[in-house]
């Protein structure tokens, strides 16, 4: 490797210029001047998406100003062994000082002192925005006010010069840096650019919409923070690993025209085998025609099985080209859907590329050891640097609201983009207002378009506007007549078979067996893993193991896929088959039964279940039976419990007046009532309530922060002297996209799984190969913390890898029928988790 001497000082001893980083492999220092200029270039480029290029450049130039201090330079040189004890008098104990030398406050104090005084309210606003980003660029955004009213921002701005080293840094800094900062700070356009964004936020959130308006102010801070963090990390990484710079496309992607040609050629070659294929073509054409619309928030409401995956991609590609947007980001609820949808998109858009060398479709979701993964895929995932990105709702929400810097650095890539939310109804109820306000910000301020894609549109535009409702575009529906489409695609007769006393398990088993013998196949979908296991055992005792298959999330993806393939093969060949599954089969699985029996749940889930019945319209009508089990414990599943209650209400209304719902229990009108009831019942949860520190909500913490402001007023007799009063750090710490983070365990499914575990154990003393880790994802079961603890207590797995913490399950705890087991398989106590 040849070092880049333009950004590097070769050093056998300490460099004479201030350094930012050290590269050991060729004994090379990165001059601090080069790092600040490099970060400024990146941050300016990213911030220009919002028209704030000058501010982005300023943040980049000042973010590491404190590194000019003598104490930081001594720390850096001591840490890499260029200063040694008892020889160099500047030597310091770097181990003891790690994380204790403040190099981020100096630039923040400087910009606050310059702009916060003598430039009026607008100057103070820009000064605070800048100072927050600079002071936070290693920790994640700091609080301005704590929830109890403590003024953390002013305390940081008044931190002692002896600790922030501002005076010394200004004396030592390169003149090129200071002169450029002074020029930016003196240019009226700096404040004018920020003022333009602030006014746009105010104009588009008038009247009583205080929470949405102030949350958007906070999102502006986070956007600029994202630009700075991404620029800093990229410039640092490219110095530390110069070859990485060549792997970054940095927005230079395959032209949209080329990708559109590939998709259109693929669509033209799709066969028309059934009447539903003609309807799918019509849906796709509707999406094509809508692609010329102005940017906005759109809905794609299509019954399950209507071809949303390719239709939405068609809209996104043409819309991105028409509106000159940078990328398409698909946000999906489950990793299983990412694997499936990304595979389809990759086959179409980069047919000659492998997963490892493709540069068009990028998958980003949690994997077994994401922070240790290496190579191009990790490099691109860190910044979503690809034209088509598939990621999870968890990763999307982390980019907007999560703690630290890892997720936040990606937020700027959500600007100038088409954002497609697949199965948007799965948005966590507590995140509704945060999510809605963020979508409005991304469209109104960041030049993006959004597609809310589902068969069961959740009425995000009809929640409390004072807290935050989605602002759908005029003519938002990509389908001209959704009601007519649902009628045309109706291929399932829905039977409300709920009984006052509920169904006993053996009664449900008898229903399955009766329908199976009558129609030739049947799918049962339960709400819990324990119920699926119990019904499987009841049915298999009569129909036999050759006929009955079981699916649950206790089975690894490779196991589930193998079982699904067996089921699909039987269905296509007309071989009798029964499948008993949890609701995982509703998540984008392309499967086609004549009969589905669904445990009572939310009407959206029931509609998804209907999408697995007569999916391709091969017969005139399939049959879906809704049953309410007599004994079902949903204490740990409140979303399903509330969904059941409101679904039962709509089903009862239907019996009173079927015409009210166009004689369709799962049609748009029924789903509209369902969501109206469901959201009204849970409206208090939509602002992400929390009682940690104080009783408030994350929406309040990230918007007006009234509790903190009131406490500040009581303590100081006046309001805070700045615009941004959010408790950013506290909100990020409390934010969880999912209730309980899971951890993966590699399981010994089949000979390949056993061989994989053997290879992992054999390689535990050296870094794992990326392909090995990628393969391991297909043999991983994600478990909750309490399950992991139990398995640990009974020594059911071993942990391998130095510092990686990869857990490998012992053979006796994995069942070929049910997957991961709490007990030794085939023992009397063997069970699965509920």
Secondary structure, 3 states (H helix, E strand, C coil): CCCCHHHCEECCCCCCCCEEEEEHHHCEEEEHHHHHHHHHHHHHHHHHHHCCHHHHHHHHHHCCHHHHCHHHHHHHHHHCCCCCCCCCCCCCCHHHHCCCCCCCHHHHHHHHHHHCCCCHHHHHHHHHHHHHHHHCCCCCCCCCECCCCCEHHHHHHCCCHHHHCHHHHHHHCCHHHHHHHHHHHHCHHHHHHHHHHHHHHHHHCCCCCHHHHHHHHHHHHHHHHHHHHHHHHHHHHHHHCHHHHHHCCCCCCCCHHHHHHHHHHHHHCCCCCCHHHHHHHHHHHHHHHHCCCCCCEEEEECCCCCCHHHHHHHHHHHHHHHCCCCEEEEEECCHHHHHHHHHHHHHHHCCCCCCCCCCCEEEECCCCCCCCCCCHHHHHHHHCCCCEEEEEHHHHHHHHHCCCCCCHHHHHHHCCEEEEEECHHHCCHHHHHHHHHHHHHHHHCCCCEEEEEECCCCCHHHCCCCCCCCCCCCCCECCCCHHHHHHHCCCEEEEECCCCCCECHHHHHHHHHHHHHHHCEEEEECCCHHHHHHHHHHHHHHHCCCCEEEECCCCCHHHHHHHHHHHHHHHHHCCCEEEEECHHHHCCCCCCECEEEEECCCHHHHHHHHCCECCCCCCCCEEEEEECECCCCCCCCHHHHHHHHHHHHHHHHHHHCHHHHCCCCCCHHHHHHHHHHHHHHCHHHCCCEECCCCCEEHHHHCCCCHHHHHHHHHHHCCCCCCCCCCCHHHHHHHCCCCCCCCEEEECCCHHHHHHHHHHHHHCCCCCCCHHHHHHHHCCEEEECHHHHHHHHHCCCEEEECCCCCEEEECHHHEECCCEECCCCCCCCCCCCCC
